[in-house]
Every structure is written in structure tokens, then in C-alpha cells.
Amino acid sequence: MSAAFTFIHRGLFLSLLFLQILLAQTPSPPVLFSEPLSPRNANYDIKVVLNTDNGELQARQILTWKNTASISTQELQFHLYLNGFRNNRSTFMQGYASSLIDTPLPSIKWGYIDINRLQLLPAPATNVQQYYSLIDKESSAAIPGTDLSTATRFIQPDIPAHTEDKSVISVALPTAVAPGESISLYLDFSAKLPTPPLARTGFKEEYFLVAQWFPKVGVFSDEGWNCHQFHSNSEFFADFGVYNVWMTVPSENLLGATGLIVGEPTDNGDGTATHFYHAEDVHDFAWTTSPEFLEFKGQAQDVEIRALIQSDHREQGPRHIEAARAAVEFFQDRYGDYPFPNLTIVDPRRNAGRTGGMEYPTFFTARTFYGAPEGLHRLEEVIIHEFGHNYFQHMLASNEFEETWLDEGITSYLEMLAMNHIYGPEGDLIDLLGIKVNNHHVQRAGYLWAPDVDPIVRNAWEYYSDGSYGINSYSRPAVMLSTLHNYLGDSTMQAIIRTYVDRWRFKHPKSQDFINIVNEVSGKNMQRFFDQALYDNAILDYTVDRIFTRPYQPATGHDYTKTISSQTFDPTDLSATLVSDTSDIEEYYHSEVHLRRLGAFIFPVEIEVVFEDGSIRRETWDGESLWHKFSYTLPVRLKSATVDPENKIVLDLNFTNNSKAITPSSLGKNKLSMRWLFWMQFILDQPEYLNIFSIFL
Amino acid sequence: MVFASLKAGLYQAWSNKRILLAFYFLNLFAGLIIMLPFRQSLDVFMEESLMGEKLAGKIDLDFVIEFMSNTPQFLDVSIAMLVFGGIIYFALNLFLSGGAFTVFASMISRFFQINKDTLHALQEAGVPEPVLKDLMVIRDEVFHDRNSFQEQLRRVLSESDIVEWGQVINYFATRHFIHRYKITDQVLDHLKSLDAPAHIFEYVKSLHGEGFHKKIRLEKYLQDFLGEGQEGWINEITAKARYRYSAETFWQGAGKNWGRFIRIGLFGIAYFIVITLSLIFVKFMGEDILLGENDYQWITYWLGWMLLFLIYFIFLGTMMLVDYARIYCVINNERSALTALRQAFGFLRRHPRRPLTLAFTFSLLSIVTLIIYNPIADLFTAPSAMIIFMLFVWQQIYIIGKMFLRLGLYASESYLYHHLRIATPEPLSPKDIDDSSEFVSPEPSI
């Protein structure tokens, strides 16, 4: 990013902010981007009052929606995510309960959202001032336009059997909205947040994480409405827009939200204050508030970082800032500009862990615990991961309901690279008491746990289990992309991701769009790789099944009369079969390497064949057949053979069976056995011995 | 006293290296048995893979992950082996410890001395000044046998003083030490085989059972009686009297005490579990009642550490209880585990400071050994057979070091027990002495 651009960027923003202060009484938000970065077809102006005693929200909202498809629609579909917590018959809670298996549901104070009034306004809003009075005034009795309150019905597009699920509402419009046409709706809604928080939303005592809290319009395309029910294993999908949100909370509270604060909070004189936040080209808006937050600030390149930290974790405030700084620099340097001027990190309150590790545009939650040692980089990992989502979900707004890997998988892969870059090649995740664990080890361990239960691409609610959802959304795609990384090379892979970001930022990419970019940038057709990796549960496991070497047996018998010496012997010369035995030829050895493909996943592999004189032959096998044999007749014995000698194919389930030696070494086994023996001796001696503290060393 | 016990204990452990070997080989054998499934799983999983060579260097986490996911049965088998192996190991350890405690107890000898501490203790116990003055005549003289000490007392004290204070004086004048020389049957047999003059033989016979801390003391003792020109006999006697490990004593002690030690061990485990679980229950209940579910993480964090430390001290206390109960069994030939535990509990209640300091010292020593072990072990990473062998040797040296410390602890505890039991510097009333008289060997008192 150029310094000039940064200067203009920041200068423009500060000028607009100054203008806003001058016009404090008029709700004129600043303009962050003079040219919209996104289609901005779902714009929200919301005024909400939070009752911190019971977690209730009272809000008025104006949605200005534009039909960006090439077909008309006479219907709108909204997500009412908070209704996922309405009762135990919601799709969310049914999924959540089944994931708990035999454990009863924890004690929950239910959350919900009710639309009290829904009105189609006479004309679409062109600026926030146009309908500001509607959401600003105390009573909304005189709302102009058509009342649509009775034109609504709950629908269950994913699981029709869940008839009591109220997480999606359909609104019938009096007239169709033509392509390119905009409408504005007025909504008055009441909501209640669950406690303790569930699925990233809710409150615990004084701490509030208000997410997925307002009626949010689905995504309309030429394929119709895409507005899925709220499932326990799914995240979100939405269109971009501009958000102006006024949040009223107790005066003593600190508040953080998506976007930028406009002006100072307004003291309402009744113990509450109203905070006005403005965000552009985002597809979601979340916020948090608590009187116990401690504020930490930092700067990373052109991004201002703010961390709202629980008092329990005050010592870790700088760690949050530092990790975010490293993440911003890593992503901006490699994958393009993060266009927003700021970033807010939220540290969830104790006993509200379910709000941790969640991403929203320019705003995300981390997760840590008191006493977290420096060598344990779990906090940093979460921060890097969640910041990565500002690219893969918030700028490249893929459909998390249908193709989770596009955000979670790609982010997990980049998180691995970032961790390795920032915290070094050894122990980038854990570097504690001599124990060094890398992020990629953990990702691969997750993948190996259940590599073939589901394909990667599948509707989020249709995976076999929560575990399968997790593996196929995070670790398996990360391992898959690492394999691709090793196959295509570091610079090609970086160019792929960069191109993908450049081309699809502020759009809705799909898996095929990513594949097309891989093919285009790499110049290779990787379609088959992705077909197997994404849409199949094929496992990848190549092995050296057998190797042997033995003295060459010259042809003997009735037909062999010709005499040759070792100097003239050529094993490829068919005529040489007509030879008689000579002692010279016994110096040659016939060696074979038998390879097998144990899984259905076909991928070209390299083979390294080593001979006793130290010579190495590199072979390749396309992996198409179930097995392949290489044979050699050479004046040297075979020593060993290895498939994928550099372990580039991380998707391979078993690196250990990738090689075989004619005379295998027992050194490794002996060393491991010895270590195991030592630990057994050590553990056995513990109960009688008084060095229990030694376990901490 | 703690340092003296530590020194004496380590000396005893060093003097009985065969016991150390018995403990070490048991540990090695048990470790090998438990290691077998791991080795078997490695052989099956790795086959002829080049991984066999690669793993000779640094540990490969990818391999560990693959191994764990491909051989899930290995962990089950290993845990089962560890549990069952651990139980058997525990029992066999108790068996060996019976021998060890017996040998260590047999190395502790007694002498009598009126010294500064004795006089102070006697004064505290109410012995009148004139009696203390009379005792000053034999101040700092060492008496290896009770009879000569009592003779001296009769010489310096009146009959009435002896009747009134004799037992108390006897109690506070008793000292213990680790003998390096002792007049045993072997010494007498040796003299017999050499046709030693009758007066020498009879004199040495009169010293039967007496121990001497240093060679020079025994030599002086013999010289005082035999006079000049008897160096030859003195050398013969001292050479034969030098302490030697007795396998018979060890195995007899091991067999004799095994049953009672197992009962003590089981009581100890039950005690530890009950106390620990109660503590955990109290901690969580207390947290729940006082703080609800909303306590700050720093509270739960530090309470967790506190709990861990408390459990450590309970563990330490339990081990001390079990150890001193075993010592009691050995010294008093006590069959009842409950009686031994009760006596050990009483002992620790009366003398909490020094046994705890001793145990904690050994605990620290063990941590020090680990701190020394770890960085050196980390140096042995090169993938060569020699380096791997050196690592093995270093590991076993560490294990032997641990065993040595354990035996040192047993011996130190035995020594401390003898010392505190008899020559406690704390003021005691005659009543206390009576209470603990059951610990005293049943010799007739004055």
C-alpha cells in the first residue's frame, strides 16, 4: 500500500469526521469510500435501545434494498437469527441438542426476535436523513406507506419438517421489485438476547455481544432467494451495504461495533448514552458493550486497532494488539489492502466463551484465559484467524451455509502460513517447556481424525456430525490447500490468493470461482484435484508396497547360445536375451519398486529411488492406476524408495508407508522405544517418590 | 538435624548399592514390560519404512499424529499395561522397601552421652541443678553400651537420684548414629578361626552388637583395653567389623514386612484419595457458594494453583505417614498396619517440622536432578547409534539417581526417626517419655 494512498485515505476520513462534528445534530454520517466498494444493495439504518437488565432490544430499522438480480421478485425473505434461540423446537436448538448427544440442554434463558411492524415506505431512501425521523421518534404511529405486517409468514426452506422454526420470514410485497429497482422498508422489532450466550450471541451479566440481532434480508439472485434457516452448524451469508446504527446503552458502558464511531456518544440524561456507528461496504453489523471493558489501542500500517479487554485479562491487552498488528501486516502485504480504517477486537467475558472466536466485519471476538502463557499462541492464532475472515467472508462474501470451506478453510490455510511466518518455523502454535507444536500439525491431526466421513463441500447442516463439519470446514481444506501450495509453489499460491481477493472482493464467490482462478494463475488444470478434494470423500494414500533387489539372472536354456561380457551387456537390448551365461553379468542387479495407491484420490506423485552407490533416480507416476512398478537392471543394488519424498502431499494419510528400505534402520524405533521406556520408568517411580512438581518441568 | 539425617541417609544409600540395583532393575524390568506393546506397535506400523532412520533424529510430530491415529489400540493397551504394571510395581516396591528399611535400621547404632543438648533437655524436664552438676563429671564422654553408661551414672549420682531421674537421664542421653563398624558374629568367628587369645576374644565378645561411626573410634576402644602392641589383632578386628551389605538381612526384611507394608500402602492410598477428594469438593463447593458461577478467572486460577499445592502437601504428608509407619513396623516388629500408621501419625504430629523439611529437601533435590537431566538429554539428538546409546545411558543414570535419592530418603527418614524419637531437644515431661516408651527397645531401664 502506498503512503500517498494512506495519507489521502486517512485525510479524507478525518475531514469527514470533522464535518460530522460540526453538524452534530444532523445524522449525516461520514463517507468512507467516495466510490462504493460493493453493490451496497442492503442498507440499514437502525436505532436500538438495549435494556441491560434483561437483554431486551427495542429497535426501529429502515432497510433499503435493491434488486441486483436480473429477475423480479414480489417477495422478500429475512433472517430472524435470534429466533434460533426461541425454543427447543427451532432448527438451531434441535441441531444443538443433538450435538450434545446425551447431555441435557444447559439452562438457557431464551432469546427471540419479534417484528412488531413492517411497512413498505413510499419511496426508497436515498440518504439516511430521509427517513431518520421515523426511527428517531418515540412513537411510530404515523409511518407512511403500506403496512406489510400481515403479509408475513415463517418459512422453512431447508428443513420443512421443522414447522416451528421461525428463523426465516417471507414477506409478500404488493408489487414486484424489478431488476435494479430499490425499495425501503420500515421495521419495528423487539428482541431478547439469550443468556448465557449461544452461538456467538447473547449476554452474561454486564457483558453483551449483540450479533445476528436484527431482521436481515437474504440474498436474492437469478436463482431466487438464498435465505437459509439458522442451523447450529452454519454461519452466514448476506449482501453488502451501508450501516448507520445508533445504540443506546448505559452511560458507563464502553461500546465497540462494526465500522467507525461518529462523534462522541450522546448523553441522554437518563443514565444512558447513544453511540452512533457508521460502516460502509459490510454485510453484517455486530456490537458489544460492557462497563468492565478495558480499552487498548494500537496501529498496524494504516489500520487503527482497538481491543476491548476484560479486566481479568488486562495483562494480555498488548498481546491482542500485537497479534492483530502482525495479522494486518501479513494479510495486507500478501493479499491486498484491508480497506477499512479500523479494527475492533473483543475479549469475551468469563463464562461467555460461546461468544469467542467469531468474526464480523471490522470487528471480531478473540478468546483467552487468565494466566495464558506467552509460549501458548492460541490467542494469537484466534486473532490471526478471525482477522483473516475480514478477507474471506467479509470482503469475499461466500455462502457459509453452503460452502463453508471458502471462508473457514482458506482462512485456516492462511492462518497456518501466518503463524509460521510470525512465530517461526518451529513451535508456531505451542512453544512451551520445550514442547514445540506447529499449527499445521494440529490441522493435519484434525484431518486425520476423520478424513473421509463427508466431502468438503456440503450444506453446513448436512454433515454427518459436528466433528465432520469442523474437519471439513477447517482442517481438511487447510490441508488440501497446503498440498496445492506445495504442488504449485509458494509464489504461485500467493498469486492465486491475491488474484482471488482482487477479483472477488465485495462479491459472492463460489468454489468454482476459486478453482477457475487456480487454473488461470497456475496455468494448470486442477479441476480434477478439486473435484476429488471438494466434492468427494476420496482419501489420498500412496505407499511403497514392496521393494527388492537381487543379482541379475541371465537367460539360460535351449535358445541361448550367444556369449557376451558385462562390457557389452545391455539389458534393454532384446536381442540380448539370446545369451549364454557368463559370470561377468552377475555383477548386475535386478531391482523393483512396487507402488500402490491405497485410496481413491488420484494425484501425481514423485518417487525417489536410491541406490547403494548413492545415486538417486527421480521418477513420476500419474497415480491413475491402482499400482505401478518400476524396475531397474543396474550394476548396483537398490537401497530405498520413497513416494513424495518431501512430504509435499499433506493430504496423504500416512507418510510412514511412503517409503521402504532394503535394509531398514532400527535406530528410530530404538530411540522411540528408549524414550518410551524412560517415560514409563519415570511415571512408575512417581507414586513412591516426592517429586510431583517435576511433572511441570 | 535435617542435614545430619540427609548426610547419614545418603551415606547409607551409597553403602548399600546392591539395594539400589534391586530397585533399579525392578524399575527397568517393569518399564520394559510396559514398553513392549509400544515397540510391537512401532514394528507393525513402521515396517521397513525409512521413517526408522528419520526418527533417529528429532521427534517427528507428523509421525506421532499418524501413529496415534493409525494404531488407536496402542494407547488402550499401554494405559492398561501402565495401570496393571503400576499396581504390580507398587507391590514389588513395597516388598523391596521392607528390605531397605530393615538394612537401614540395622545400620543405626546407639550411644549415650551427656552433652550440652542433654543438659538443656534435662533442665527443661525438671531435673534439679545438683543432679545436673553431678552429671557434668561425665559430660561429653561417649558410652557405646548401656551398661557402662549406667555404671557411670551410679558412680556420679546418688541412689535416690537414679531412682527419681535415671529413666529421664537415660532417655535424653541416648544418641543414634550410622555405624560403619560393628562387632558382629562374623568378627567373632574370624577371631575364633585365628585362635585369638581368650582375653581378646572375650573382650570383643562383650562388644557384640556395638557399632562405631568411625574406624578410629573402634581402634581407640580396642587399644584402650588391649594396650600397646596389639595392632595386629586390632587390624584384624576392624577389617572384619567394617560394614558390609547383608543380602540375608535385606531379603528377610523384605519378606517379613511385605504384607504389612502392602496394608500400610493401601491405607495410605485410601487416606490420600479421601483427603484429596474432600479438599476438591470443599474448594468447588466453597467457590460455588461464595462466588457463584461468576467468579473472576484470576480467582479460579489461583485457587486452582492453591489446590494443586495443597494436594502436593497432602501427597507429601501421606508419603511421610506411610514411610514412618513402615519404619515403625521394622523397628518394633509391628504387625498391625493401623497401629503403625497411628504411631507414625503421632510421631509426625509431635515432630512436624523436621520430617517435613527432610521430605521437602528430597523433593527439591529430585527437581534439581531433573533440571540437570533435561538440558543434557536434549543434546543427544543426532541420529547415530552412539548418540542414541549415550542418551540411553544418560536416561538410566538419571533413573539410578532418582532411585539413589529415594533410598537416601528412606535412610534419612529412618535416621531422623531414631533421633527425634529418643533425643528430641524439645522439652518433654516424664509423661511424654512414658507415652513413647513403647518405642524404646525393651531393655531393662535403671
Interface residues (C-beta under 8 A of the other chain):
Chain A: E205 S311 D312 H313 R350 N351 F369 Y370 G371 G434 V437 N438 H441 R444 A445 L448 W449 S640 T642 N647 L653 N654 F655 T656 N657 N658 S659 K660 A661 I662 P664 S665 S666 L667 G668 K669 N670 K671 L672 S673 M674 W676 L677 F678 M680 Q681 F682 I683 L684 D685 P687 E688 Y689 L690 N691 I692 F693 S694 L697
Chain B: N27 L28 A30 G31 L32 I34 M35 F38 R39 L42 D43 F45 M46 E47 E48 S49 L50 M51 G52 E53 K54 L55 A56 I59 L61 D62 F63 I65 E66 F67 S69 N70 L82 G85 G86 Y89 F90 N93 S97 E293 N294 D295 Y296 Q297 W298 T300 Y301 Y312 F315 L316 M319 A359 F360 F362 S363 S366 I367 L370 I371 N374 D378 P383 S384 A385 I388 L391 F392 Q395 I399 K402 M403 L405 R406 L409
